[in-house]
Amino acid sequence: MVALPGSTSIGHSLTVFFDAVSQFFAELAAVHWPLLLLALVFFGLNLTLRARAYFNSLRAAYPGVPFPFWRIWGAYFAAVGFNNVVPARGGDVIKLFLTRSSIPDSRYPTVAAAFFVESIFDAIVGVLVLVFAFTQGVFPKPPNFSKLSSFDISFFASHFRFTLFLITLLGVVGLVAFAVLSTRVRAFWDRVRQGFAILRDKQRYLREVASLQALAWLTRGAAFWFFLDAFRVGASVKNVLLVFAVNQVAGAVPFTPGGAGVQQALLVKVFASSAPTAAVAAYSVGQQIAIAVFTASVGLAAVIFIFRFRSFKEVIFAGRASRDAEREADRARHPELEDPSLDEAASAPLGDPAGSPRR
């Protein structure tokens, strides 16, 4: 296979990843299983707290409309579980559909906007975590990402002009869509503003969203602490924060399930001088496998027992049908939505900032 100039080839990236997988299975006997299970308990608590914060944002957006927390919890777990086994964050579509179906007379733009309320607190913490990581002398600087053994992040770091062009293009498309929708689809933006309703009550936002997110970050930190100890890498506050930073970077390149490949490359680099290479390789894959199996299992159970679907695939088909039905209803109520591209933009669910297994 011919390597791309200045970047890791896809073949080499896959080789490094599967070498880490092999190392994980070779080190299975040395894994401290009680600590691993404890880590998963805290990771589940992290997602539960985040789901509750999302639920509170939705309650503010739909005051007086009764809907149970356990359905929002199930939608949240289903999305995280799907994202950890399928690339490109397809689980976000599942979360929006399942959430919308749980709230009477809800609409996709409002449900999506309510989820974005979380991004405010997460962005602040994420920036602080990255600043800390870059000052420790072990976390690679962005220009050095091109030397990592992961094709996706290496490619974008090596082709800076293309990356800058792509970011600019996405920004321009977003601004154009914003301008068009602002003038032609007022109902759409009214629904978006409805999703941000809790932000208009600062005390309620701090009490019902930000405080829960802070606890979620702490429980996620506890989960990573026990993961690090379970795989003999060594738990410390510094190491947990470095793992947070790795997840922030991996979450920005969602081309593989759960950031697979990017996480392995960064973790091996970050812990190269503080733990045996074999232990770091086993940890880099073992943590990701454990989280993927756990969240996918709980998420699928939620899909089956809470929402009465037989598979993630069935949820996706139902979600598409639901979006088509809402699109037709919008067309009937707003005849100005005759432009198919405009109609699609108005009804498409928004994306997800988070990461990673941040959830």
C-alpha positions as CSV (number, residue, x, y, z in Angstrom):
1,M,0.0,0.0,0.0
2,V,1.3,3.4,-1.0
3,A,1.5,5.8,2.0
4,L,0.1,9.2,1.6
5,P,2.8,11.9,1.8
6,G,3.3,13.3,5.2
7,S,0.6,11.2,6.8
8,T,0.0,7.7,8.2
9,S,-1.5,5.4,5.6
10,I,-4.8,3.7,6.2
11,G,-3.0,0.3,6.2
12,H,-0.5,1.3,8.8
13,S,-3.2,2.9,10.9
14,L,-5.2,-0.3,10.9
15,T,-2.1,-2.4,11.6
16,V,-1.3,-0.3,14.7
17,F,-4.9,-0.6,15.9
18,F,-5.1,-4.4,15.5
19,D,-1.7,-4.8,17.1
20,A,-3.1,-3.0,20.1
21,V,-6.1,-5.3,20.0
22,S,-3.8,-8.3,20.0
23,Q,-1.9,-6.9,22.9
24,F,-5.2,-6.4,24.8
25,F,-6.1,-10.1,24.5
26,A,-2.5,-11.1,25.4
27,E,-2.8,-9.1,28.6
28,L,-6.3,-10.2,29.6
29,A,-5.0,-12.4,32.4
30,A,-3.4,-9.3,34.0
31,V,-6.6,-7.2,34.0
32,H,-8.0,-6.4,37.4
33,W,-11.7,-7.3,36.7
34,P,-13.3,-5.9,39.8
35,L,-11.8,-2.5,39.0
36,L,-12.9,-2.8,35.4
37,L,-16.5,-3.5,36.6
38,L,-16.3,-0.6,39.0
39,A,-15.2,1.7,36.1
40,L,-18.2,0.7,34.1
41,V,-20.5,1.4,37.0
42,F,-19.2,5.0,37.2
43,F,-19.3,5.3,33.4
44,G,-23.0,4.3,33.6
45,L,-23.6,6.9,36.3
46,N,-21.9,9.5,34.2
47,L,-24.4,8.9,31.3
48,T,-27.3,8.8,33.7
49,L,-26.4,12.2,35.1
50,R,-26.0,13.6,31.6
51,A,-29.3,12.1,30.5
52,R,-31.0,13.8,33.5
53,A,-29.5,17.2,32.5
54,Y,-30.9,16.7,29.0
55,F,-34.3,15.7,30.6
56,N,-34.3,18.9,32.6
57,S,-33.6,21.0,29.4
58,L,-36.5,19.3,27.7
59,R,-38.8,19.9,30.7
60,A,-38.0,23.6,30.4
61,A,-38.7,23.5,26.6
62,Y,-42.0,21.7,27.1
63,P,-43.5,22.9,30.4
64,G,-46.7,21.2,31.4
65,V,-46.1,18.3,29.0
66,P,-45.6,15.0,31.0
67,F,-43.0,12.6,29.9
68,P,-41.0,10.0,31.9
69,F,-37.3,10.3,32.6
70,W,-36.6,6.7,31.9
71,R,-37.5,7.1,28.2
72,I,-35.0,10.0,27.9
73,W,-32.4,7.9,29.7
74,G,-33.1,5.0,27.3
75,A,-32.7,7.3,24.3
76,Y,-29.4,8.7,25.6
77,F,-27.9,5.2,26.3
78,A,-29.1,3.9,22.9
79,A,-27.4,6.8,21.1
80,V,-24.1,6.4,23.0
81,G,-24.2,2.6,22.5
82,F,-24.7,3.0,18.7
83,N,-22.0,5.7,18.4
84,N,-19.5,3.3,20.0
85,V,-20.0,0.6,17.4
86,V,-20.9,2.6,14.3
87,P,-18.9,5.6,12.9
88,A,-20.0,9.1,12.0
89,R,-22.2,9.5,15.1
90,G,-25.3,7.9,13.6
91,G,-26.6,7.4,17.2
92,D,-27.5,11.1,17.3
93,V,-30.3,10.4,14.9
94,I,-31.5,7.5,17.1
95,K,-31.5,9.8,20.1
96,L,-33.5,12.5,18.5
97,F,-36.1,10.2,17.2
98,L,-36.5,8.2,20.4
99,T,-36.7,11.5,22.4
100,R,-39.2,13.1,20.1
101,S,-41.4,10.0,20.2
102,S,-41.3,10.2,24.0
103,I,-42.6,13.8,24.3
104,P,-46.2,14.5,23.0
105,D,-46.3,17.1,20.2
106,S,-42.5,17.7,20.3
107,R,-40.5,18.7,17.2
108,Y,-37.0,17.7,16.1
109,P,-35.5,21.3,16.1
110,T,-36.5,21.8,19.7
111,V,-35.4,18.4,20.8
112,A,-32.0,18.9,19.1
113,A,-31.6,22.4,20.5
114,A,-32.2,21.1,24.1
115,F,-29.4,18.7,23.7
116,F,-27.1,21.4,22.6
117,V,-27.6,23.2,25.9
118,E,-25.0,20.7,27.2
119,S,-22.3,21.9,24.8
120,I,-21.9,25.2,26.8
121,F,-20.5,23.6,29.9
122,D,-18.7,20.8,28.0
123,A,-16.9,23.3,25.8
124,I,-15.6,25.2,28.8
125,V,-14.3,22.1,30.5
126,G,-13.0,20.7,27.3
127,V,-10.9,23.8,26.6
128,L,-9.5,23.8,30.1
129,V,-8.6,20.1,29.8
130,L,-6.8,20.6,26.5
131,V,-4.9,23.6,27.9
132,F,-3.7,21.5,30.8
133,A,-2.7,18.6,28.5
134,F,-0.7,20.7,26.2
135,T,1.3,22.1,29.1
136,Q,2.4,18.7,30.4
137,G,5.1,18.0,27.8
138,V,3.7,14.6,26.9
139,F,0.6,15.5,24.9
140,P,1.5,16.1,21.2
141,K,0.9,19.6,19.8
142,P,-1.5,19.9,16.9
143,P,1.3,20.2,14.3
144,N,2.7,16.9,15.5
145,F,-0.6,15.1,15.0
146,S,0.6,14.2,11.5
147,K,3.2,11.9,13.0
148,L,0.6,9.8,14.9
149,S,-0.2,6.3,13.8
150,S,-3.8,7.1,13.0
151,F,-4.8,7.9,9.4
152,D,-7.7,10.2,10.0
153,I,-6.1,12.7,12.4
154,S,-2.7,12.3,10.7
155,F,-4.3,13.1,7.3
156,F,-6.0,16.3,8.5
157,A,-2.9,17.5,10.3
158,S,-0.7,16.8,7.3
159,H,-3.0,18.5,4.8
160,F,-3.5,21.8,6.6
161,R,-4.8,23.7,3.6
162,F,-7.4,21.1,2.8
163,T,-8.5,21.0,6.5
164,L,-8.7,24.8,6.6
165,F,-10.7,24.8,3.3
166,L,-13.1,22.1,4.7
167,I,-13.6,24.1,7.9
168,T,-14.2,27.3,5.9
169,L,-16.6,25.5,3.6
170,L,-18.6,24.1,6.5
171,G,-18.7,27.5,8.1
172,V,-19.9,29.2,4.9
173,V,-22.6,26.5,4.3
174,G,-23.7,27.0,7.9
175,L,-24.0,30.8,7.5
176,V,-25.9,30.5,4.2
177,A,-28.3,28.0,5.8
178,F,-28.7,30.3,8.8
179,A,-29.5,33.3,6.5
180,V,-31.9,31.4,4.4
181,L,-33.8,29.8,7.3
182,S,-33.9,33.0,9.3
183,T,-35.8,34.8,6.6
184,R,-38.0,32.0,5.2
185,V,-38.7,29.6,8.1
186,R,-39.5,31.5,11.2
187,A,-41.3,28.6,12.7
188,F,-38.1,26.5,12.5
189,W,-36.1,29.1,14.5
190,D,-39.0,29.5,17.0
191,R,-38.7,25.8,17.7
192,V,-34.9,26.1,18.1
193,R,-35.3,28.9,20.6
194,Q,-37.8,26.8,22.5
195,G,-35.1,24.2,23.0
196,F,-32.9,26.8,24.6
197,A,-35.6,27.8,27.1
198,I,-33.7,26.8,30.2
199,L,-30.9,29.2,29.4
200,R,-33.3,32.1,30.0
201,D,-33.4,31.1,33.7
202,K,-29.8,31.2,34.8
203,Q,-30.5,29.8,38.3
204,R,-32.4,26.9,36.9
205,Y,-29.8,26.2,34.3
206,L,-27.0,26.1,36.9
207,R,-29.1,24.0,39.3
208,E,-30.6,21.5,36.8
209,V,-28.1,21.3,34.0
210,A,-24.6,22.6,34.8
211,S,-24.5,21.1,38.3
212,L,-25.4,17.7,36.9
213,Q,-22.8,18.0,34.1
214,A,-20.2,18.8,36.7
215,L,-21.1,15.7,38.6
216,A,-21.1,13.7,35.3
217,W,-17.5,14.9,34.6
218,L,-16.4,13.8,38.1
219,T,-18.0,10.3,37.7
220,R,-16.4,10.0,34.3
221,G,-13.1,10.9,35.8
222,A,-13.7,8.2,38.5
223,A,-14.4,5.7,35.7
224,F,-11.2,6.5,33.9
225,W,-9.3,6.3,37.2
226,F,-10.5,2.7,37.7
227,F,-9.8,1.9,34.0
228,L,-6.2,3.1,34.4
229,D,-5.7,1.0,37.5
230,A,-7.5,-2.1,36.0
231,F,-5.0,-2.1,33.1
232,R,-2.0,-1.3,35.3
233,V,-1.2,2.0,33.6
234,G,-1.4,3.9,36.9
235,A,-4.2,6.1,38.1
236,S,-3.6,9.8,39.0
237,V,-5.4,13.1,38.5
238,K,-2.9,14.0,35.8
239,N,-3.4,10.8,33.9
240,V,-7.2,11.1,34.1
241,L,-7.0,14.6,32.7
242,L,-4.8,13.4,29.9
243,V,-7.3,10.7,29.0
244,F,-10.0,13.4,29.0
245,A,-7.8,15.4,26.5
246,V,-7.4,12.3,24.3
247,N,-11.2,11.8,24.2
248,Q,-11.7,15.5,23.3
249,V,-9.4,15.1,20.3
250,A,-10.8,11.8,19.3
251,G,-14.3,13.2,19.5
252,A,-13.4,15.9,17.0
253,V,-12.6,13.2,14.3
254,P,-15.7,11.0,14.4
255,F,-14.8,8.8,11.4
256,T,-14.4,5.6,13.4
257,P,-16.6,4.1,16.2
258,G,-15.8,5.8,19.4
259,G,-12.7,7.4,17.9
260,A,-11.0,4.1,17.5
261,G,-7.5,4.5,16.1
262,V,-7.1,8.1,17.2
263,Q,-7.4,7.1,20.9
264,Q,-4.9,4.3,20.5
265,A,-2.4,6.5,18.8
266,L,-2.7,9.3,21.3
267,L,-2.7,7.2,24.4
268,V,0.4,5.3,23.4
269,K,2.1,8.6,22.8
270,V,1.0,10.2,26.0
271,F,1.8,7.3,28.3
272,A,5.0,6.2,26.5
273,S,7.3,7.3,29.3
274,S,5.1,6.5,32.3
275,A,3.9,2.9,31.7
276,P,5.0,-0.2,29.8
277,T,4.1,-0.1,26.1
278,A,2.2,-3.4,26.4
279,A,0.1,-2.2,29.3
280,V,-0.7,1.1,27.4
281,A,-1.6,-0.8,24.3
282,A,-3.9,-3.1,26.2
283,Y,-5.5,-0.2,28.1
284,S,-6.1,1.8,24.9
285,V,-8.1,-1.0,23.3
286,G,-9.5,-2.6,26.5
287,Q,-11.1,0.6,27.8
288,Q,-12.8,1.2,24.4
289,I,-14.0,-2.4,24.0
290,A,-15.4,-2.4,27.6
291,I,-17.3,0.9,27.1
292,A,-18.5,-0.2,23.6
293,V,-19.9,-3.5,24.9
294,F,-21.4,-2.0,28.0
295,T,-23.1,1.0,26.3
296,A,-24.2,-1.0,23.2
297,S,-25.7,-3.8,25.5
298,V,-27.6,-1.3,27.7
299,G,-28.6,0.8,24.7
300,L,-30.0,-2.2,22.8
301,A,-31.8,-3.4,25.9
302,A,-33.4,0.1,26.2
303,V,-34.4,-0.1,22.5
304,I,-36.0,-3.5,23.0
305,F,-37.7,-3.2,26.4
306,I,-38.4,0.6,26.7
307,F,-39.2,1.5,23.1
308,R,-40.3,-1.9,21.8
309,F,-38.1,-2.1,18.7
310,R,-36.2,-5.2,17.8
311,S,-32.9,-3.6,16.7
312,F,-31.0,-0.4,16.1
313,K,-31.7,-0.8,12.4
314,E,-35.5,-0.8,13.0
315,V,-35.2,2.4,15.0
316,I,-33.3,4.1,12.2
317,F,-36.0,3.2,9.6
318,A,-38.7,4.4,12.0
319,G,-36.8,7.6,12.5
320,R,-36.6,8.3,8.8
321,A,-40.3,7.7,8.5
322,S,-41.0,10.0,11.4
323,R,-38.9,12.8,9.8
324,D,-40.7,12.3,6.4
325,A,-44.0,12.6,8.2
326,E,-43.0,15.8,10.0
327,R,-41.7,17.2,6.7
328,E,-45.0,16.6,5.1
329,A,-46.9,18.2,8.0
330,D,-44.6,21.2,7.8
331,R,-45.2,21.5,4.1
332,A,-49.0,21.5,4.7
333,R,-48.8,24.2,7.4
334,H,-46.1,26.3,5.6
335,P,-46.6,26.3,1.8
336,E,-43.5,28.5,1.4
337,L,-41.5,25.3,2.1
338,E,-41.6,24.2,-1.5
339,D,-37.8,24.2,-2.0
340,P,-36.7,20.6,-1.2
341,S,-33.3,21.6,0.0
342,L,-34.8,24.2,2.3
343,D,-37.3,21.7,3.7
344,E,-34.5,19.2,4.3
345,A,-32.5,21.8,6.2
346,A,-35.4,22.8,8.3
347,S,-36.2,19.3,9.4
348,A,-32.8,17.7,9.7
349,P,-31.6,16.9,13.2
350,L,-28.6,18.8,14.5
351,G,-25.3,17.1,15.3
352,D,-23.7,16.3,18.6
353,P,-20.6,18.1,20.1
354,A,-19.6,15.7,22.6
355,G,-17.6,13.0,22.7
356,S,-16.7,10.6,23.4
357,P,-16.8,8.4,25.6
358,R,-17.4,11.6,27.4
359,R,-20.8,10.3,27.6
